[in-house]
Structure formats: C-alpha cells, structure tokens
Amino acid sequence: MVRRTSRFVTVAVTCLVAYLLLIPSFLLDFSKSLLAASVFMSNMSFWKASGYFAADAIFRPLLHTWSLSVEEQYYLFMPVAAFIIYRYLGKRWLTILLPVILISFGLSVYATETAPSANFFVLPTRAWELLIGAALALGSIPAVRSSLLAEAIGILGLALIAFAVFAFDEAISFPGLNALYPCLGSALLIYVGKSPVQPFATRLLSQRPLVGIGLISFSLYLVHWPIVSFLRYQSLDNPTPMQVVSIIVASFALAYLSWRFVEQPFRKPNPAITQSRLLAGGVAAIALFAVAGAVGVAADGFPGRTRDFVEQKIAGHDQWNQGTCFLSDNPDYREWNAVACTLTAADGPEVLLWGDSFAAHYVPGIVENAERFPVRILQYTAAGCPPIVSYYSYARPRCADFNANALNIIKERNIRTVILTARWTDLQSRGLDQLQSTLAGLEPMGVKVYLIGQSPQFSTNVQVIAYTKGSRDPNAVDKWTVFFDPAINTELKQYAGVATFIDAMRICEGALCPYREKGEYLYEDAEHFSVKGSSQAVLAYFPLFDNPPVPARRSDKRQLPLENDLSRPVFEGGGKL
C-alpha cells in the first residue's frame, strides 16, 4: 500500500503538469494511459498502442507504469497460486515454480521473433523474471558457507548485471535469452547476500550510499520518467549535458521527498490509519484517476485549453497504400502486389521505390504529380525495414525476408532502376557502410540506383513545435532545427558508390528546415511528410521527373525555376523550402 500511495501522488502531479503543457492529441494519449494505469493495465494499453505510428515513447509521461502493471497483475495471481501449492504440496514450492519458470522463459524466447512487442509488455512472458525471486524466497535453498564459493557467486552476479548495463543497446533482443543476464545476476546477489560469509559483493552493496539509493529506488523510478518526458517536450531537443545533470539532481531530490514524506509516514504505525481506511482510500484514488482518464478521453484532450492554437488533422500515412504496398507492424512480403503498388501510369519502364516509411512518405507526392513521371514507379516499402540486405532487427525479424524479396522482384521483373531511401539515422549506430550489402546485390544486375539521403527529422511533433515556438502569422514560413547532424548525408554519400546520391536536406538552410508554410504543415508528425510536404519534396528533388517549365502564378509574374532543379529547390510560393 505504501508503494501505491507514492504512485498515486506521482501520478497526480504528472496529471496536473500534463494538463498544463500538452497539446490536445498528446493529452488524449496521456488520458488513455492514465485510465489504463489506474486499473493496472497500462502494459496492455502500451502494447496495443505500440504500432509504428504511435506517439514517441519519450512523450508518454506514464510509459514507465507498464512494469508496475505487470507487477500488480502478478500480485493478483501469485497469492492464489501460493495458497494452492501450499494446500496440496506443502512447502515443495519448487515442484511447481520451476516448471512454470521454464515455460514462461521458453515462451519469452519463442516470442522474441514471433511477437516482440507482446513479449516485452505482457505478464506471461515476463512472469519468469518475477518467479525467480519467488523461488529464492520460498525454495529453502541452503545458504552458501564456503567463502571461496560465495566470492565467486557474488562476482559472477555483479559481472552479469554489469554486462547487461554496458553491453545492451537498442539492437539486442529483449527480454528472451538476454534477460537472463540481469535476472540471474540479481538472483545470485540476493542468494549470496544470505550467506554468513559476507563476500565482497555483499559488502559493496551494503555501503551507505548504495543502501540510500535502494531505499528511495521505487520513488526514483516513479519520478524520473515524467521529468525526462516533460523536459524533452518543452525543450524540443535532446537534453544538453547540463540538462542531464539537472534531470538526475531533480529525480533524486523528488525521490527523497517522496520517500520521506509519502512512504515513511505510511510505514510507521498510526492508529488513525487503519487497514480498512487504507483500502478505502486506495479504491477511491483508483476510481478518481480512472474517471480523470475517461474524462480526458471523452473530451478529446480538452482542445479548449489552447484557444490561440488549433491542432489539425494532417493527412499523410493514410495515403501510403497500407497493408499492400506499405507493410506495417509485422511485414510479410507475400502481401505485396505489383499491380496495386504501381503509382504512376506511364508507358515507360518500371522503377522500384524500395525502403521504409521514409520511402513511403514520398508516395502522396508521387501520386499527386504522377503525370510528371515518364516511368512506372512501383512502391515496395515496409515499416522499420531500411533497404539494407544485411539488416536484421529483433523487433522486426521479417525485414530480412522483405529485403531479400526485393532483389527477387528486381530480377523477375527485369527492373533497371531502383530508388533507395530510409530513416538513415537509425543505421548510424550500426554503420552506414551496411548499404554496401544492397549495392553489391544490385551491381550484378546492372541496375541504375538513386540513393535519397536523410530527410528532415525534428525532435518532436511539428504541431508541438508550432504551439511552443511557432509564429502566429498565418502567412509565415515556420522553421525549426533538425535533431540530427546533417553531415549524415555527407557520410552516406561516401558509401553511395556508383549510385546517384540526392541530398534531401537541400530543402533546408543548413540544419534549419521549414515545417509549416502559411498555416499548412509539411509534416504529419516529427519526421514524415504530410501530403503537402510530400508533394513539395517530390517536386524539389525526387529523381526521374520530366522537365517541363513551371508556369508562373498569376500573383507572381516571375518565371519559376524548374521544380526538379537540385541546385535550387522550390516550393509553391516560389522561394526556398
């Protein structure tokens, strides 16, 4: 109950800040997560909302409550299971617990590739991690009495946790097999901590600073993520080193205050706080947050709070031919259909547009300007699958088959021209030189390759930028700085080889890029073009255009430059994008 009280206080403060700061669509998403968290189902809610176009994790202040919901669900089942085991098997806990641990672990390993999102969020695949602790507590495992063995177990436990901390990154699969490192490491440290020998690992973790962190650890977990989320929302950029320090200091300060003034008073006996009153208060708090979340959902995020700003519904990925030409969530190349995915109707040869969502976001612009292309462009795109033959993702294991099939399509249809593009910033940590695997596969086919570089990406949704920093002038061209180093395109060009490289950042002035023009957004989120932005990008630099001169508008008698002139990109008004 103490932990739930701390949780209720933290969520209450988070609700207030969210109401004051977030634009309606973000507050709507927050309200859904609040409703789910209040009934201990946020893990299921975030799992269901973890699609490709879901809100960025960093802008979900209650995202971290998913693990608390997994624990709460575990606490509902475990007492019943413990009673049944004790009733029929006495204290032979491991007879049941060990098989269940192995089944849950096996399911997690299996789901690593078959259902990675569910594997991360749901109880059946995470139960084994919690049950290891139950087995330690209930299994009556004899304490270690050999000092040498105790030291070895302690060092191994520390090493396993250290390996997970320093070696794991976004490219590894988790949970599954990799979750063994931190879980077994923690189990070993807990186990050896019971030893009367007191090995080095136990003495190390018994130091007062570490014990202090342990005491406030739950409160620290509760407060840190809302601080990170709201700071990122307000700053519109990655935190600076000074801001990182500020986040750490603020997290520890608030965690201590929560521990001192919320947790501690409830740990001390108080005649006025009976079990029945605590239970009634907990139920009332749950009901209050559930109602608050439901009201926020029903009110659609309270758009009336931002009277000088109207959030727009922006068209974009709804025009990507999803399910056939843009394969999302669990991409299966067998769902692709060449006829349905032909974007232009010219009599010329076929051209394959191959890539992830950063290839698909050119589709509305290609379709809108279809008559300008003397070729038939085929769309072959999948969420999170850059056109890299050697690419493998544990989150999207089918990308490997999807990309291998692209080579089959090119060969079978005798395609002579391919356009490659992707969210190249995702590949920087792995190495942009992986592009060579695709170019090597295309070279024997004699294919002409166009490589479109990284297009603008902002730190957050462009409507948040407009609300926080944008001009209220309806005729303005609003600009903001991209969150990555534009030099990525210079690096990418080095690996282009004989491919024709097109710098998509030429529509910007250095790192400063337009995101809204005369009240119309050029992006639908933080990085994908809207329909308007897609059309302007296609006109500005997309390859294989016919080149008729663009007539001057009646309001502007100047002759506009050719819209596919890569040295001088234009937008509808005649100036630079």
C-alpha positions in Angstrom: 0.0 0.0 0.0 3.0 2.3 0.7 4.2 1.9 -2.9 0.7 2.6 -4.3 0.4 5.8 -2.2 3.7 7.0 -3.7 2.4 6.1 -7.1 -0.8 7.9 -6.6 1.0 11.1 -5.6 3.4 11.0 -8.5 0.6 10.3 -11.0 -1.5 13.2 -9.5 1.4 15.7 -10.0 2.0 14.3 -13.5 -1.6 14.8 -14.4 -1.5 18.5 -13.4 1.6 19.1 -15.5 0.3 17.2 -18.4 -2.9 19.3 -18.4 -0.9 22.5 -18.4 1.6 21.6 -21.1 0.4 19.0 -23.6 -1.4 19.8 -26.8 -4.8 18.1 -27.2 -3.6 14.9 -29.1 -0.8 14.3 -26.6 -3.2 14.9 -23.7 -5.6 12.5 -25.2 -2.9 9.8 -25.4 -1.9 10.7 -21.8 -5.6 10.3 -20.7 -5.7 6.8 -22.3 -2.6 5.8 -20.5 -3.9 7.3 -17.2 -7.1 5.3 -17.5 -5.1 2.1 -18.2 -2.6 2.7 -15.4 -5.3 3.4 -12.8 -6.7 -0.2 -13.3 -3.2 -1.7 -13.6 -3.5 -2.4 -17.3 -1.0 0.1 -18.8 1.2 -2.7 -20.0 -1.6 -4.0 -22.2 -2.5 -0.4 -23.3 1.0 0.4 -24.4 1.4 -2.9 -26.1 -1.8 -2.3 -28.1 -0.7 1.3 -28.8 2.9 0.3 -29.8 2.3 0.5 -33.5 4.6 2.2 -35.9 2.8 5.5 -35.8 2.1 5.5 -32.1 3.3 8.5 -30.1 7.0 8.5 -29.4 7.9 6.8 -26.1 9.7 9.8 -24.8 6.5 11.9 -24.9 4.5 9.4 -22.8 4.9 10.5 -19.2 3.3 7.4 -17.8 5.1 4.9 -20.0 7.1 3.5 -17.1 3.9 2.4 -15.4 3.8 -0.6 -17.7 6.1 -2.5 -15.5 4.1 -1.6 -12.4 1.0 -3.0 -14.1 2.9 -6.3 -14.8 3.8 -6.5 -11.1 0.2 -5.7 -10.0 -1.1 -8.5 -12.3 1.5 -10.8 -10.8 0.3 -9.9 -7.3 -3.2 -10.9 -8.2 -2.3 -14.4 -9.3 0.6 -15.2 -7.0 -1.3 -15.3 -3.7 -3.8 -17.7 -5.2 -1.1 -19.9 -6.7 0.8 -19.9 -3.4 -2.2 -20.9 -1.5 -3.0 -23.8 -3.9 0.6 -25.0 -3.8 0.8 -24.9 0.0 -2.6 -26.6 0.3 -1.8 -29.6 -1.8 2.1 -29.8 -1.9 3.1 -28.2 1.4 6.4 -26.5 1.2 7.5 -28.1 -2.1 7.4 -24.8 -3.9 10.0 -25.6 -6.5 8.0 -28.5 -7.7 5.5 -26.1 -9.3 7.6 -22.9 -9.6 10.5 -24.3 -11.6 8.3 -25.8 -14.4 6.3 -22.5 -14.6 9.6 -20.5 -14.7 10.8 -22.7 -17.6 7.6 -22.5 -19.5 7.4 -18.7 -19.2 11.0 -18.3 -20.1 10.6 -20.6 -23.1 7.6 -18.6 -24.2 9.6 -15.4 -23.9 12.4 -16.9 -26.1 9.9 -18.0 -28.7 8.2 -14.7 -28.8 11.4 -12.8 -29.3 11.0 -13.1 -33.0 7.3 -14.0 -33.4 5.8 -11.3 -31.2 8.4 -8.9 -29.9 6.1 -6.2 -28.7 3.9 -8.6 -26.7 7.0 -10.3 -25.4 8.1 -7.1 -23.9 4.9 -5.9 -22.3 2.7 -8.9 -21.2 2.8 -10.9 -18.0 3.1 -14.5 -19.4 6.5 -13.7 -21.0 7.8 -11.7 -18.0 6.4 -13.9 -15.2 9.6 -16.0 -15.1 11.6 -12.9 -14.0 9.4 -12.3 -11.0 9.1 -16.0 -10.2 12.8 -16.4 -9.9 12.5 -14.1 -6.8 9.6 -16.1 -5.5 11.7 -19.3 -5.9 14.5 -17.7 -4.0 12.2 -16.6 -1.2 10.2 -19.9 -0.9 12.5 -22.5 -2.2 14.5 -23.0 1.0 17.8 -23.1 -0.9 20.7 -23.7 1.6 22.9 -20.7 2.3 26.5 -20.7 0.9 29.0 -21.3 3.7 32.2 -21.6 1.6 33.9 -18.2 1.4 35.5 -19.1 -1.9 32.2 -20.1 -3.5 30.4 -17.1 -2.0 33.0 -14.8 -3.5 32.7 -16.5 -6.9 28.9 -16.2 -6.9 29.0 -12.6 -5.8 31.5 -11.6 -8.5 29.5 -13.5 -11.1 26.3 -11.7 -10.1 28.0 -8.3 -10.4 29.5 -9.2 -13.7 26.2 -10.4 -15.2 24.5 -7.1 -14.3 27.4 -5.0 -15.5 27.4 -6.8 -18.8 23.7 -6.0 -19.2 24.2 -2.4 -18.3 27.2 -1.7 -20.6 26.7 -4.1 -23.5 23.0 -3.9 -24.2 21.7 -1.4 -26.7 18.6 -1.0 -28.9 19.9 -3.6 -31.3 19.7 -6.5 -29.0 16.6 -8.7 -28.4 14.9 -8.3 -25.0 13.6 -9.9 -23.0 14.1 -13.6 -24.0 17.6 -15.0 -23.6 19.3 -11.7 -22.9 17.1 -11.1 -19.9 18.9 -13.9 -18.2 21.9 -11.7 -17.6 20.3 -9.1 -15.3 17.8 -11.6 -13.8 20.4 -14.3 -12.9 22.8 -11.6 -11.8 20.3 -10.2 -9.4 19.2 -13.6 -8.2 22.8 -14.6 -7.4 23.4 -11.4 -5.5 20.2 -11.9 -3.4 21.2 -15.5 -2.8 24.7 -14.9 -1.7 23.5 -12.0 0.4 22.0 -14.5 2.8 25.4 -16.2 3.3 27.0 -15.7 6.7 30.4 -15.3 4.9 29.6 -11.8 3.7 31.6 -11.8 0.4 32.9 -8.7 -1.4 29.7 -8.2 -3.5 27.5 -8.1 -0.4 29.9 -5.7 1.4 30.0 -3.5 -1.6 26.2 -3.3 -1.9 25.9 -2.7 1.8 27.7 0.7 1.6 25.5 3.5 2.9 25.3 5.5 -0.4 24.1 2.4 -2.3 21.7 1.5 0.5 20.4 5.0 0.4 19.7 4.7 -3.3 18.0 1.4 -2.6 15.7 3.0 -0.1 14.5 5.6 -2.5 14.7 3.5 -5.6 11.0 3.0 -6.0 10.3 6.7 -5.7 13.2 7.3 -8.0 11.7 5.0 -10.6 8.4 6.8 -10.3 9.6 10.4 -10.7 12.4 10.1 -13.2 10.5 9.4 -16.4 7.9 12.2 -16.1 10.8 14.6 -15.6 12.6 13.4 -18.7 9.4 13.4 -20.8 8.2 16.9 -19.9 11.7 18.4 -20.2 12.1 16.9 -23.7 8.6 18.1 -24.6 9.4 21.7 -23.5 13.0 21.9 -24.8 12.2 20.5 -28.3 15.6 18.9 -28.4 17.8 16.2 -26.9 19.0 17.2 -23.4 22.3 19.0 -23.1 24.9 17.7 -20.6 23.8 20.4 -18.1 20.2 19.3 -18.5 21.1 15.7 -18.0 22.7 16.7 -14.7 19.6 18.7 -13.8 17.4 15.7 -14.5 19.5 13.5 -12.3 19.5 16.0 -9.4 15.8 16.7 -9.7 15.0 13.0 -9.8 17.0 12.2 -6.7 15.6 15.3 -4.9 11.9 14.5 -5.7 12.5 10.8 -4.9 13.9 11.6 -1.5 10.9 13.9 -0.8 8.5 11.2 -1.9 10.3 8.6 0.3 10.5 11.0 3.3 7.0 12.5 3.3 4.9 9.9 1.5 6.4 6.5 2.0 7.8 6.8 5.5 4.7 8.1 7.3 2.7 5.1 6.0 5.4 2.7 7.2 5.0 3.8 10.8 2.1 2.6 12.9 -0.7 5.2 13.1 -4.0 4.4 14.9 -5.8 6.8 12.6 -4.7 4.9 9.5 -6.4 1.5 9.7 -6.3 -1.2 7.1 -9.9 -0.5 6.2 -9.3 3.2 5.7 -6.2 2.5 3.6 -8.2 0.1 1.4 -11.0 2.6 1.0 -8.5 5.4 0.2 -6.8 3.2 -2.4 -10.0 2.3 -4.1 -11.1 5.9 -4.1 -7.8 7.0 -5.7 -8.1 4.3 -8.3 -11.6 5.4 -9.1 -10.6 9.1 -9.2 -7.8 8.5 -11.7 -9.9 6.2 -13.8 -12.6 8.9 -14.0 -10.0 11.6 -14.8 -8.6 9.4 -17.6 -12.0 8.7 -19.0 -13.0 12.3 -18.9 -9.8 13.3 -20.8 -10.6 10.7 -23.5 -14.2 11.8 -23.8 -13.1 15.4 -24.0 -10.6 14.6 -26.8 -7.7 16.1 -24.8 -9.5 19.3 -23.9 -8.8 21.4 -27.1 -10.3 24.5 -25.5 -7.3 24.9 -23.3 -5.3 26.2 -26.3 -7.5 28.9 -27.7 -4.8 30.6 -29.7 -3.7 27.3 -31.3 -5.9 24.9 -33.2 -4.5 21.4 -33.6 -5.0 20.0 -37.1 -5.7 16.5 -38.5 -2.9 16.2 -41.0 -3.1 13.8 -43.9 -0.1 11.7 -44.6 0.4 8.0 -43.9 -3.2 7.3 -44.6 -2.3 7.6 -48.3 0.6 5.2 -48.3 -1.3 2.2 -49.5 -1.0 0.4 -46.2 -1.4 -3.3 -46.0 -0.3 -4.0 -49.6 2.4 -1.5 -50.6 3.4 -0.3 -47.1 3.6 -3.3 -44.8 3.4 -2.3 -41.2 3.8 -4.0 -37.8 4.7 -7.5 -39.0 5.7 -7.1 -42.6 5.1 -10.1 -44.8 6.4 -9.6 -48.4 3.8 -12.0 -49.7 1.1 -9.4 -49.1 2.8 -7.1 -51.7 1.1 -6.8 -55.1 2.8 -5.2 -58.1 -0.4 -4.1 -59.9 -1.8 -2.5 -56.8 1.5 -0.8 -55.9 2.1 0.8 -59.3 1.9 4.5 -58.5 2.2 6.1 -62.0 0.6 5.1 -65.3 3.3 6.0 -67.8 4.3 3.6 -70.6 7.9 3.8 -69.6 9.9 1.1 -67.8 9.3 0.0 -64.2 11.2 1.7 -61.3 11.2 0.3 -57.8 10.9 2.6 -54.8 12.4 0.5 -52.0 12.7 1.4 -48.4 10.9 2.0 -45.1 8.4 4.7 -44.1 10.9 7.3 -45.3 10.4 5.9 -48.7 6.6 5.6 -48.3 6.2 9.3 -47.3 7.1 10.2 -50.9 4.1 8.3 -52.2 1.4 11.0 -51.9 3.7 13.4 -53.7 4.4 10.9 -56.5 0.7 10.2 -57.0 -0.2 13.9 -57.0 2.4 14.5 -59.7 2.1 11.2 -61.5 1.8 12.7 -64.9 5.3 14.2 -64.5 6.9 10.8 -64.5 7.8 9.0 -67.7 8.2 5.7 -65.8 6.0 3.4 -63.8 7.0 3.6 -60.2 6.4 0.6 -58.0 6.1 1.1 -54.3 7.9 -1.6 -52.1 8.0 -0.3 -48.5 7.7 -1.7 -45.0 7.7 -0.1 -41.6 11.1 -0.1 -39.9 12.8 -2.0 -42.8 15.5 0.1 -44.4 16.6 -1.3 -47.9 19.7 -3.0 -46.4 20.1 -6.6 -47.4 22.3 -7.4 -44.4 19.9 -5.7 -42.0 18.4 -7.7 -39.2 16.1 -6.4 -36.4 14.9 -8.4 -33.4 11.9 -6.1 -33.2 11.1 -6.7 -36.9 12.7 -10.0 -37.9 10.7 -10.2 -41.2 12.7 -7.3 -42.6 15.4 -9.7 -43.7 13.0 -11.7 -45.9 11.3 -8.5 -47.1 14.6 -7.1 -48.3 15.8 -10.4 -49.8 12.5 -10.5 -51.8 13.2 -7.0 -53.2 16.1 -8.5 -55.1 13.9 -11.2 -56.4 11.3 -8.7 -57.7 14.0 -6.7 -59.4 15.4 -9.8 -61.1 12.0 -11.3 -62.1 10.5 -8.1 -63.4 13.8 -7.0 -65.1 13.7 -3.7 -63.3 16.6 -1.5 -64.4 16.2 1.5 -62.0 15.8 1.4 -58.2 15.3 4.3 -55.8 16.6 3.6 -52.2 15.8 5.7 -49.2 15.2 5.2 -45.5 15.4 6.6 -42.0 19.2 6.6 -42.2 19.7 8.0 -38.7 18.6 4.6 -37.4 21.6 3.0 -39.1 24.3 5.3 -37.8 24.9 3.3 -34.7 25.2 0.1 -36.7 27.2 1.7 -39.5 26.0 3.2 -42.8 28.5 1.0 -44.6 25.8 -1.7 -44.4 24.5 0.0 -47.5 27.2 -1.8 -49.4 25.4 -5.1 -48.9 22.5 -3.8 -51.0 24.6 -2.1 -53.7 26.6 -5.3 -54.0 23.4 -7.3 -54.6 22.3 -4.8 -57.3 25.6 -4.4 -59.1 25.5 -7.8 -61.0 22.0 -6.9 -62.2 23.2 -3.7 -63.9 20.7 -1.7 -62.1 20.7 2.1 -62.0 20.5 3.2 -58.4 19.3 6.5 -57.0 20.0 7.0 -53.3 18.0 9.6 -51.5 19.6 10.8 -48.3 18.2 11.6 -44.9 15.2 13.9 -45.0 14.4 16.3 -42.1 13.6 15.0 -38.7 12.6 17.1 -35.8 12.8 16.3 -32.1 9.0 16.2 -31.7 5.7 16.6 -33.5 5.7 19.7 -35.6 2.4 20.8 -34.0 4.1 20.8 -30.6 6.9 23.0 -32.2 4.3 25.3 -33.7 2.4 25.6 -30.4 5.6 26.2 -28.4 7.8 28.2 -30.8 5.8 28.9 -33.9 4.6 32.2 -35.4 1.0 33.2 -35.2 1.4 34.9 -38.5 -0.9 32.9 -41.0 1.5 33.8 -43.9 4.7 32.8 -42.2 7.0 30.0 -43.2 7.9 28.5 -39.8 11.3 26.7 -39.4 13.0 24.7 -36.8 16.3 22.9 -36.3 16.5 19.2 -37.1 17.7 17.0 -34.3 20.4 15.2 -36.2 23.7 16.3 -37.7 23.0 17.0 -41.5 26.6 15.7 -42.1 25.0 12.2 -42.1 24.2 12.8 -45.8 27.9 13.6 -46.5 28.8 10.3 -44.8 26.1 8.4 -46.7 27.3 9.8 -50.0 30.7 8.2 -49.3 29.1 4.8 -49.4 26.9 5.5 -52.4 29.5 4.2 -54.8 28.2 4.4 -58.4 24.7 5.3 -57.2 23.4 8.8 -57.9 23.1 10.4 -54.5 20.4 13.0 -53.8 20.7 15.2 -50.7 17.2 15.5 -49.2 18.5 18.2 -46.8 18.9 20.6 -49.7 15.4 21.8 -48.9 16.8 23.3 -45.7 19.2 26.1 -44.8 21.8 24.0 -43.0 20.1 22.4 -40.1 17.2 24.8 -40.2 14.2 23.4 -42.0 10.7 24.6 -42.7 7.9 22.6 -41.1 4.9 24.8 -41.8 4.0 27.1 -44.7 1.2 29.6 -44.5 -0.6 27.6 -41.8 -0.2 24.2 -43.7 2.1 21.6 -42.1 4.7 20.0 -44.2 5.0 17.0 -41.8 2.3 14.9 -40.2 4.4 14.1 -37.1 8.0 14.8 -36.3 9.6 13.4 -39.4 7.2 12.0 -42.0 6.0 14.4 -44.8 2.4 15.4 -44.9 0.6 15.2 -48.3 1.6 18.8 -48.9 5.2 18.3 -47.7 5.5 15.1 -49.8 4.4 16.9 -53.0 6.9 19.7 -52.4 9.7 17.3 -51.6 9.0 15.3 -54.8 8.9 18.5 -56.9 12.1 19.7 -55.2 14.5 16.7 -55.6 12.8 13.4 -56.5 14.5 11.7 -59.5 13.1 10.8 -62.9 10.9 13.8 -63.5 10.0 15.1 -66.9 11.2 18.6 -67.1 8.5 21.0 -68.4 8.9 24.6 -67.2 6.7 25.5 -64.3 4.3 28.4 -65.2 4.3 31.5 -63.0 1.4 32.1 -60.7 -0.9 35.0 -61.5 0.1 36.7 -58.4 3.8 36.4 -59.3 4.8 37.1 -62.9 8.4 35.8 -62.3 9.3 32.6 -64.1 9.9 29.9 -61.5 12.9 27.6 -61.9 12.4 24.0 -62.9 11.0 22.2 -59.8 13.4 19.3 -60.1 16.5 21.5 -60.3 18.5 20.0 -57.5 20.6 23.2 -57.1 17.6 25.4 -56.3 14.7 23.6 -54.7 11.4 25.5 -54.7 8.0 25.4 -53.0 4.7 26.6 -54.2 5.3 30.2 -53.3 8.4 30.4 -55.4 11.0 30.6 -52.7 13.2 28.1 -50.9 11.6 25.5 -48.8 
